Amino acid sequence: MVTGSAWMTAGSITSRLLGALYVIPWVTWMGAYSTQANALFAKGYNIYSMFLTVATAGIPSAISKLVAHYNGLDQYGVSRRLYHSGMYVSIAMGVICSIVMFLAAGILAAGDPNVVPVIQSLAWAVLVIPPMSITRGFLQGYNWMAPSAMSQFIEQVFRVAYILAATFLVMKIQRGSWVVAVTQSTFAAFIGALGAIAILALAYFKHLREMNELVRNGERNPHVSTLELIFKIIYQAIPFIVIESGIIIFQLIDQYTFPPLMRMLGHYTTYQINAVYALFSFNANKLYMIIISFASGMAATAIPLLSEARAQNDTESIRKQIENALTLFYFVMIPASMGMAAVAQQIYTVFYRYDAAGVTVLEFAAFMSIPLGMYSVAAAMMQGISENKRMMSYLGIGVIVKFILQLPCMMLVRGLGPLLATGLAMMVINYLILHSFNMEFGLHFNDMAKSTNQILGFSLIMFVAVKAVMSLINLVVSPYGRYTAFFSLIPGVLVGMAVFIYLALRYRLADNLLGARMAALRTRLHIK
């Protein structure tokens, strides 16, 4: 699982990093329109993400799970037919959803004419991404994570290159409209998808001979018809639509409730509302989603492994996989989120220029990313063991909690309210999932306690150390300039990594989670 997680996490992180780093020149070229452009970009992308989830219909994850299931039964021929059937369904869904998205853009814009061309530009990506995602899911079902990770990276390279080229052309050479620049930036999702399709096609044909050999030597199951496979895909996919769109649903709740609630709580202009909305929906979101990509990488790996164990009715293996996934999640997510909170001022200044409100939002969002990341991992594991109905009910409870808490949280902390309401709702969902796991598989929480407490303790020590270093640097160097913030950020990150890695190796935490190879690393670093 660690190897698969490494590939998926690496692909997810690098693509997230690219997806965040382009913001630095993008915001600069947008100039005075950057805040409004960020808000417009976020509004279009939230709607696009929801349509994309429906268009892919959860089929990639469903395909990954079903392929792993039939491969575990040595029925590789059924897996092949499953992929072909899924491709037909995904192409049809892509066409339907892209047409609906394009034609309904005016309604979805909720009265903002600037959002219309942005939504329509994203409809092109919805057309081609579903079949691309199907191929990713199929390859992941064989536990071939490298092609998926590489395609994610290439997708972002193509996308970011187009965003920067188009924005520079519109804003700096043509001196054009910032709305046109944002529209071209969102159209880049289609360009990126074309690059990913090319990588996945190469990987498919590279493994074709090996897959043909597995089909020839595998067990045949002529009783499974193509129609039955399509029905299984749709049956598995419907819960995936709802579950995978969990975070997106919460973001859409914010998008459509935040403006009217802010007007109800005070006399705020549309510009002010968009400015605050951009702080948590785009600015902070771009950065804390890098951390959550750690979790999503592990989540993608968990589904086929748990599905295979479920197919073999191996309860002990399921328990161990769940415990391993949870501990790996804590090991990566907790120090990463606390580290981001410790350097929030510097990292926000590098990306968006210094803004006291933006720094506060990012610090808070870094901590809220823990329950969000936990949801990604826990929901994926629930799907892996075929507890889709139960997971959907838990998500439904979470959405109700989000609606109930949205107004009180905004009354309490205004612009931080949506993040607080989302974090609390996600905590409720995570508790329900972990309780369900414990009731069914009897998780050994006592065995996990030592590692979990070490992770928390080491993360707190790292947080204090980094905060102290950043405070000392701020006494000498101005924290308000982009360049000075960048050069201040480097020692902060290095100190944080050094402290956590040293403690993890010194007290054998890394050995317990990542294996005996850590002993060799400890020897090379002269750590006792």
N, C-alpha and C positions, 0 to 999 in steps of 0.2 A: 504493500500500500504506500510506503514511503517513497518508492521510486515513481509510482504513478502520480502521487501528490506533488513530487518535485517537478515533474514535467508540466502538469496542469497549473501548479502554482507559479512556476517560472513564466509560462505563456501568459497567464492572467496578469501577473505583476508587470511584466515588461510592456504588455499592451496598455495596461492602466497608466503606467508611467509615461508612455508616449502620449496617451490621451490626456494627460495632465500637463506635460511639459510644453506642448504646443501653445498652451494658454498664455505663457509669458510673452512671446512676440505678438500673439493674437490680441491680447488686451492692450498692448502698447500701440498697435496699429489702429485699433478702434478708437483710441484717444478718449475724448470726453463722452463718447457713446458707449464705453465699455460696460458700465453697470446695466444699462438698458439692454445691450446686446446679450449679456450673460442671462438676464431674465428671459429674453425672447428665445434664446437657445434652449434653456431649461424647459420652457413651456412646450416647445415643439418636440423635444426629445422624450419628455414624459409620455406624451400621446403616442409617439412613434414606438416607444418601448412596449406600451400596452398592445398596440396593434401587432407588433412583431411577435409578442408572446402568443397572441391568438393565432397569428398566421403560421407560426411553427407548431402551434397547438400542443406544445409540450412533447412533440413527436421525437426530437433528438434524444431527450432523456428517456422517453418511453422505448425508443429503438435501442438505446444503449442497454437498458435494463432487460429487454426481451432477447436481444442478441446474446447477452451474457447468460441468460437463462437457458436458451437452446444450445449454446456452446457448452455449457456445463453438463448438458444431457448428451453431448457429442452429436447433436443434430445440426451440423453446419449448413446443410442444404436448406433447412427451414430458415436459418438466419439470413441466407442469401435472398430467398424469396421475400422475407420480411423487409429487407432493405429496398427491393424493387417496389413492393407494395407501398411502403412508406414514401417513396419518391413520388409516386402518382398522387398520393394524398397531399403532400407538401406543395407540389406545383400548383394544384387546384386551389389550395388555401392561400398561397401567395398571390395568385391572380385575383381572387375574390377580395381579399383584405386590402390589397393595394388600390383596387378600383374604388372600394368603399371609402378608404382613407382620403383619396384624391377628391372624390365628389362631395364628401361630407366635411371638408376642411372648414368651410364657413361656419357650420354649426359647432364643430369642435373648438373653434377659436374663441368661443364665448364672448363675441363682440369686439375682439381685438383684431383689426384688419392686418396688422403686421404678422400675425401668427399663421395666416392662411397660406402664403407662399412657402413658408417654412415646412408646414405639414405636407404640402403637395410635393416638395422636393424630397421628402423622406419616404414618400410612397414608392419611389423607384427601388429603394433598398428593401422594402418589404416584399417586393416582387421576387427578388433573387436570393435572399438570405435563407428562406426555408429549405430549399434543396441542398444548399451548402451546409446547413446545420444538420440535416439528415445524415450526410456523409460523415460529419464529425462524430455523431452519435454512434454510427455503425462501426467506425474504427475504434472508438472507445470501448465498445462492447467486446472487442478482441483484446482489450487492455493495451492498445497501441496509442499511447498518449502523446508521443512526440509530434506526429502530424497535426494533431489538433492544436498543440501549443505553438508550433511553427506557423500555422495558418492564422492564428490569432495575432501573432506578431506582424506578419506580412500585411494582414488586413489593416492594422493600425498604421504601418509605415505608408501604405498607399493613401489611406484616409488623411493622415496628418500632412503629408506632402501636398495633397490637393487643397486642404484647408488653408495652409500657409501661402501657397502660390496664388489661390483665388482671392484671398483677403488682401494680400499685398497689391495685387493688380487692381482691385476695386477701390481700396481705401487710399493707397499711396500713389498709384500711377494715374488712375482714372478720376480720383477724387470723387468717387461715387457714393451711393447711399449705404448706410450701415445695415439697413434691412437686407439689401441685395447681398452684402458680404456675409451676413448670417445665413441667408438662404443657400448661398454657394457652400458655406461651411457644413451645413447639414446634408446637402446633396453628396458630400464627400463619403457618406456612409455607403452609398452605392458603389463608388469607385473602390473603396476598401474591400467590399464584398467580392468584387471581381478578382482582386489579387488573392484572396483566401481560396476562392474556387479553384484557381490555377494550382495552388499548393496541394489542396486536397485531392485533386484529380491525379496529380503526379504520384501522391502517396498510394492512392487506390490501385493504380496500375502497377506500382512497384510491388505491392503485396498480392497482386492478383494470382500469380502462380501458386503462392503458398496457400491462399484461400481455396483455390481449385483443388489442391491436394487434400486439404482438410475435408472438403465436400465429398471427394471420392472415397476417402477412407472412413468417413463418419457414418453414424447410424442414420438410416433413412426413415422418414416418417411421412408416407404418402397420404395419411389421413388428415393432415392439416392443409386445408384448401386456401387459395389466395384470398377469397372472400372472408374466410375465418381470420386470416392474418390481418386484413384491413380492419375488421371489427375489433380485434385485440388491440391494434395500434390506437384506434379511436377511443376504446374503453380505457386504455392506460393513459392516453393523452389528455383527456378531459380534466382529470384531477391535476395533472401537471400544469395545465393552463392556469388554474386557480392558484396552485401552490407556488409555482415559479414566479407568478406575477405579484406575490405578496408585498415585496418592497415597493414595486411600481404602484400597486393599489394605494399604499400609504402616501406615496409622493403625489398621486393624482388627487387624493383627498386634500392634501395641502394646497395643491394648485388651484382647486375650485372653491375651497372654503376660506383660505387665508385672506384674500382681498375683502370679501364681505364682512368677515369677523373683525378685521382691522378697522374697517369703516365704522363698525358698530362700537368698537372700543375707543375711538377717538377721531378727530378731524384730520385724517391723513389724505394727502393727495395721491393720485395714481402713480406719480413719479416716486414718491416716498415708499409706497407699498411695493412697487417693483424693485426698488433698491434693497429693501429689507429681504424681500423674497429671493433676490439673487444671492444674498449672503449665504443662506442655508441651502437653497435648492441647486445652485450652480457652484459658487465659489468653494464653500466647505465640502459640498458633495463630491466635487472632482478629486479632492484630496483624501477624504476619508474612505472613498470607494477604492482607493489603492490598497488600503489596509484590508477592506472586506474581500478584495480579490484573493488574498491569502486563503480566506475561508472558502470562497467559491471554487478554488482549485482543488481543495481537499474534498469538497462536496461532490464534484463531478467524478472523482475517483471512488467515492464511497458507494455509489449506486450499483455499478456492476458487481463489485465484490460482495456486497450484502445480498444482492439478487441471486448470485451463484450459490451462496451459503444457504439462502432460503429454499432454492430449488432442490438442494441436497438435504434439506431439513436438519441442518447442522446448527442447533441452537447455541452450542458452546462457541462456535466460530462467530456467530452473529454477535454474541455478547462481547467477545474480544475485539471484534471490528468496531463496535460502537464505542467501547472504552478507549481503544487506540485513537479513533477519530476525534473524540472529545479532548483527550489529553494533548494530542498534536495541535488541535485548535487553540487550547489555552496557551500552549508553549509559543505559538507564533503570534496570536492575536493580542493577548494582554500586553506583552512588552511593546509590540508595534503601536498600539493605540496610546499607551502611556508615553512612549517616546515622542509620538506626534504632538501630544498635548504639551510636552516639555519644551518643544521647539516651535510651538504654534506661531509665535510672533514672527520669527525669522522666516519660516516657510511661507506664511501668508504674504509677507512683504515681498519675498522673491517672486511669487506668482502674480500677485495683484496690486502691489504697492501697499505701503503701511495704511492700515485702517483699524482703529481701536475696536470698533464694533465687529469687524470681520474677524479679528484675532480672537475675541471672546467667543464668537460663534464656532470657530474652528476648534478651540480648546474644548468646548462643551461637546461638539459633534464627535471629536476623537473618542471620548468616553462612550458616547451613545453608539459608536460603531461596533462595540463589543456585543450587545444583544442583537444588532442587525446581522453581524457575521455569524453569530450563534444560530440564528434562524436559518441562514443559508445551509449550514452543515446539518442541523437537526432535521430540517424539512427534507433534505436529500436522503438522509438515512431512513426516515419514515417511508419515503417512496420506495427505497431499496428493499424494504421488507414488506411491501404491498399493503401498507396501512394508509391508503390514500383517503378513504372516507373519513377516518378519524382525524387525519391531518387537515382536511378541508374544514371539519367542524372546529378544530382548534384555531385555524386562521379566521374563520367566521367570528369566533369569540374575540379574537384580537382586533378585528376591524370594528366591532361594536365598542370595545374598550377605547379604541382610538377616537371614534366619534364622540364618545362620552367625555373623554379627557381633553379634547382639542380646545374648547372654549375656556375651561378652567385653567389649563396650562398657559394659554395665551394671556389670560387675565393676570396670571401670576408673574410670567416672565416675558410677555409680549413676543418679540421675534424669535426667542428660543423655545417658545411654546410648542410649535409643531414637532421639533426634534424631541422635546421631553415627552410629549404624548406618544410619539412613535416608539421611543425607547421603552417606556413603561408597558405599552401594549405588546411589544416584542418579548419583554420579560415574562409576561403572562403566558404567551404562546410557548416560550422555551420551557417554562416550568411544567406545563401540561405535557409536552413531549417527553421530557426527562422522566416525569412520573410514570408515563405510559411505558417507556423502556424498562424502568425499574420493576414495574408490576409484571411485565411479560418475561423479561430475561434475567431479573435479579442482578442488576449491575453491582459490581463490587466497589462501592463508593469509598469504603475504608481503604482499599488498596490504592485508589486514585488520589486519596487525600494528601499523602506525602508529596507527590509530584505537583499537585495543584497548589498546595501551600508554598512550596519552593518557588514556583513560577510567580505567584503573587508577591512573595517576599523579595525575590530578586528584581522584579519589575519595579517595586516601590523604591528599592535602593538605587536602581538605575535612574528612575525619575528624579529623585533628590539630587543625585550626582550631576545629571544633565542640567537641571534647573540652576544649581550652584555655578556650574561652568558658564552658562549663558548669562547669569547675573554679573559675574566677574568680567566677561567680555564686554557687556553693555556699559560697564564703567569706563572702558577705554575707547570703545568704538561705538559710533552712533547706530542704534538699531533701526533707524527709520529709512535708510537708503537701501535700494535694491542690492547694490554691489556689496555694501558692508554687511547686509543681512545674509547674503549668500556665503561670504567668507567666514562669518560668525557661525553659520549653520554647520559647516564642515567639521570643526572640532567638537561641536555638540553631538553630532551623529556618531563620530568616531568614539567619543567617550562612552556614549550610551551602549554601542555595540560591544566595546571592550569590556565594560563592567558586566553586562549580562552574559556574554560568552564566557568570561572568566569564571563567574559564579556557577554557571551551568556545567562547566567542565570540572571545576574544583570540587563540587559537591555531587558529582556523578548523575546529575539530572539528565544531561545530554546522552549519557550511556543508556539510561533506562528507556529513553524515548527513541533514540536514533541508532542504537546498536553498538556493538563492540568496537566499531571503527573509530569511535570517539576516543578510545583509549590511546590509539596511535597519534591522534591529533593533540591530545593532552601531553604526550611525551615530547612531541616536536616543539610544543610551546613551553616546555619545562614547567608545567603545572603539576603539582603533587596530587 
